[in-house]
Amino acid sequence: MQLSTVHHDERLTAPRSWWGIAVLIGLACALMLLPLGTMPLLAGLVGGTALAGLLVSSYGSARVRVVNGALAAGDARIPVTALGEPEILDAEQARAWRSYKADTRAFMLMRSYVPTAVRIEVTDPTDPTPYVYVSTREPQALVAALLAARTQAA
């Protein structure tokens, strides 16, 4: 029985301001139902806030992990042996790779509220994906984990 080896684990949570916006959406729903009475007002407040909070939570639930010799970014699971050298992207470089430098064939786990990212070439000749773009708040830690996992896999 092999124990799972986690080298890196990060959750790309939504910023706090988005939660405030979710509350404001709930208030807007309540105000729309104000002419109908107190109970519809409360239902709009609770329902609107809950629905907006659910949307913020689901968008902010993306995880970036390096575990058991694979990069797990969102729904993708890529063995580190199929990846090339990782490149740390600062805010300006990350913006460029999200926009005019982007390749439509690339796998991109991007969150606009995370300014930094890591770009990793895909070296598997059978995979048409040219690279993986992953937003991360800890690019140095992610690169170190990828290199450690590759060393361990070799």
VENJOWO-V751672 format. One record per pair of residues at least 12 apart in sequence whose C-alpha atoms are under 10 Angstrom apart, sorted by the first residue. I is the first residue (numbers start at 0). GAP is how many residues later the second one is. If there is no record, write none. Layout:
I | GAP
I | GAP
This chain:
1 | 66
2 | 65
3 | 63
3 | 64
3 | 65
4 | 61
4 | 62
4 | 63
4 | 64
4 | 144
5 | 59
5 | 60
5 | 61
5 | 62
5 | 63
5 | 64
5 | 139
5 | 143
6 | 58
6 | 59
6 | 60
6 | 61
6 | 62
6 | 63
6 | 64
6 | 134
6 | 135
6 | 137
6 | 138
6 | 139
6 | 140
6 | 141
6 | 142
7 | 56
7 | 57
7 | 58
7 | 59
7 | 63
7 | 64
7 | 130
7 | 133
7 | 134
7 | 135
7 | 136
7 | 137
7 | 138
7 | 141
8 | 54
8 | 55
8 | 56
8 | 57
8 | 58
8 | 63
8 | 64
8 | 132
8 | 133
8 | 136
9 | 51
9 | 52
9 | 53
9 | 54
9 | 55
9 | 56
9 | 63
9 | 126
9 | 127
9 | 128
9 | 131
9 | 132
10 | 49
10 | 50
10 | 51
10 | 52
10 | 53
10 | 54
10 | 62
10 | 63
10 | 125
10 | 126
11 | 47
11 | 48
11 | 49
11 | 50
11 | 51
11 | 52
11 | 62
11 | 97
11 | 98
11 | 99
11 | 101
11 | 102
11 | 123
11 | 124
11 | 125
12 | 43
12 | 44
12 | 45
12 | 46
12 | 47
12 | 48
12 | 49
12 | 50
12 | 98
12 | 100
12 | 101
13 | 42
13 | 43
13 | 44
13 | 45
13 | 46
13 | 47
13 | 48
13 | 97
13 | 98
13 | 99
13 | 100
14 | 41
14 | 45
14 | 98
14 | 99
17 | 34
17 | 35
17 | 38
17 | 39
17 | 42
18 | 30
18 | 33
18 | 34
18 | 37
18 | 38
19 | 29
19 | 33
20 | 28
20 | 31
20 | 32
20 | 35
21 | 26
21 | 27
21 | 28
21 | 29
21 | 30
21 | 31
21 | 32
21 | 33
21 | 34
22 | 22
22 | 23
22 | 25
22 | 26
22 | 27
22 | 29
22 | 30
23 | 21
23 | 24
23 | 25
23 | 28
24 | 19
24 | 20
24 | 22
24 | 23
24 | 24
24 | 25
24 | 26
24 | 27
24 | 28
25 | 15
25 | 16
25 | 17
25 | 18
25 | 19
25 | 20
25 | 21
25 | 22
25 | 23
25 | 24
25 | 25
25 | 26
25 | 27
26 | 14
26 | 15
26 | 17
26 | 18
26 | 19
26 | 21
26 | 22
27 | 13
27 | 16
27 | 17
27 | 20
27 | 21
28 | 12
28 | 13
28 | 14
28 | 15
28 | 16
28 | 17
28 | 18
28 | 19
28 | 20
29 | 12
29 | 13
29 | 14
29 | 15
29 | 16
29 | 17
29 | 18
29 | 19
30 | 13
30 | 14
31 | 12
31 | 13
32 | 12
58 | 52
59 | 51
60 | 13
61 | 12
61 | 13
61 | 47
61 | 48
61 | 49
61 | 73
62 | 12
62 | 46
62 | 73
63 | 12
63 | 45
63 | 70
63 | 71
63 | 72
63 | 78
64 | 12
64 | 77
64 | 80
64 | 81
65 | 12
65 | 13
65 | 14
65 | 76
65 | 77
65 | 79
65 | 80
65 | 82
65 | 83
66 | 12
66 | 13
66 | 78
66 | 79
66 | 82
67 | 12
67 | 81
67 | 84
67 | 85
68 | 12
68 | 76
68 | 77
68 | 79
68 | 80
68 | 81
68 | 82
68 | 83
68 | 84
68 | 85
69 | 12
69 | 13
69 | 76
69 | 79
69 | 80
69 | 83
70 | 12
70 | 61
70 | 71
70 | 74
70 | 75
70 | 78
72 | 34
72 | 35
72 | 36
72 | 37
72 | 59
72 | 60
72 | 61
72 | 62
73 | 34
73 | 35
73 | 36
73 | 60
74 | 34
75 | 31
75 | 32
75 | 33
75 | 56
77 | 44
77 | 54
78 | 43
78 | 45
78 | 67
78 | 70
78 | 71
78 | 74
79 | 42
79 | 43
79 | 66
79 | 67
79 | 68
79 | 69
79 | 70
79 | 71
79 | 72
79 | 73
79 | 74
80 | 41
80 | 42
80 | 43
80 | 65
80 | 68
80 | 69
80 | 70
80 | 72
80 | 73
81 | 39
81 | 40
81 | 41
81 | 42
81 | 43
81 | 44
81 | 45
81 | 68
82 | 37
82 | 38
82 | 39
82 | 40
82 | 41
82 | 48
82 | 49
82 | 63
82 | 67
83 | 35
83 | 36
83 | 37
83 | 38
83 | 39
83 | 40
83 | 47
83 | 62
83 | 63
83 | 66
84 | 34
84 | 35
84 | 36
84 | 37
84 | 38
84 | 58
84 | 61
84 | 62
85 | 32
85 | 33
85 | 34
85 | 35
85 | 36
85 | 45
85 | 46
85 | 47
85 | 53
85 | 54
85 | 56
85 | 57
85 | 58
85 | 60
85 | 61
86 | 30
86 | 31
86 | 32
86 | 33
86 | 34
86 | 46
86 | 52
86 | 53
86 | 56
87 | 28
87 | 29
87 | 30
87 | 31
87 | 32
87 | 46
87 | 48
87 | 50
87 | 51
87 | 52
87 | 54
87 | 55
88 | 26
88 | 27
88 | 28
88 | 29
88 | 30
88 | 44
88 | 45
88 | 46
88 | 47
88 | 50
89 | 25
89 | 26
89 | 27
89 | 28
89 | 49
90 | 23
90 | 24
90 | 25
90 | 26
91 | 23
91 | 24
92 | 22
92 | 23
92 | 24
92 | 25
93 | 16
93 | 18
93 | 20
93 | 21
93 | 22
93 | 23
93 | 24
93 | 25
93 | 39
93 | 40
93 | 41
94 | 17
94 | 20
94 | 21
94 | 22
96 | 20
96 | 22
96 | 36
97 | 12
97 | 13
97 | 14
97 | 19
97 | 35
97 | 37
101 | 29
101 | 31
102 | 26
102 | 27
102 | 28
103 | 25
103 | 26
104 | 23
104 | 24
104 | 25
104 | 26
104 | 27
105 | 15
105 | 16
105 | 22
105 | 23
105 | 24
105 | 25
105 | 26
105 | 27
106 | 12
106 | 15
106 | 22
106 | 23
106 | 24
106 | 25
106 | 26
106 | 27
107 | 23
107 | 24
107 | 25
107 | 26
107 | 27
108 | 23
108 | 24
108 | 25
108 | 26
108 | 27
109 | 23
109 | 24
109 | 25
109 | 26
110 | 23
110 | 24
110 | 25
111 | 23
112 | 22
112 | 24
113 | 20
113 | 21
113 | 22
113 | 23
113 | 24
114 | 20
114 | 21
114 | 22
115 | 18
115 | 19
115 | 20
115 | 21
115 | 22
115 | 23
116 | 16
116 | 17
116 | 18
116 | 19
116 | 20
116 | 21
116 | 22
116 | 23
116 | 25
117 | 14
117 | 15
117 | 16
117 | 17
117 | 18
117 | 19
117 | 20
117 | 21
117 | 22
117 | 24
117 | 25
118 | 12
118 | 13
118 | 14
118 | 15
118 | 16
118 | 20
118 | 24
119 | 12
119 | 13
119 | 14
119 | 23
119 | 26
120 | 12
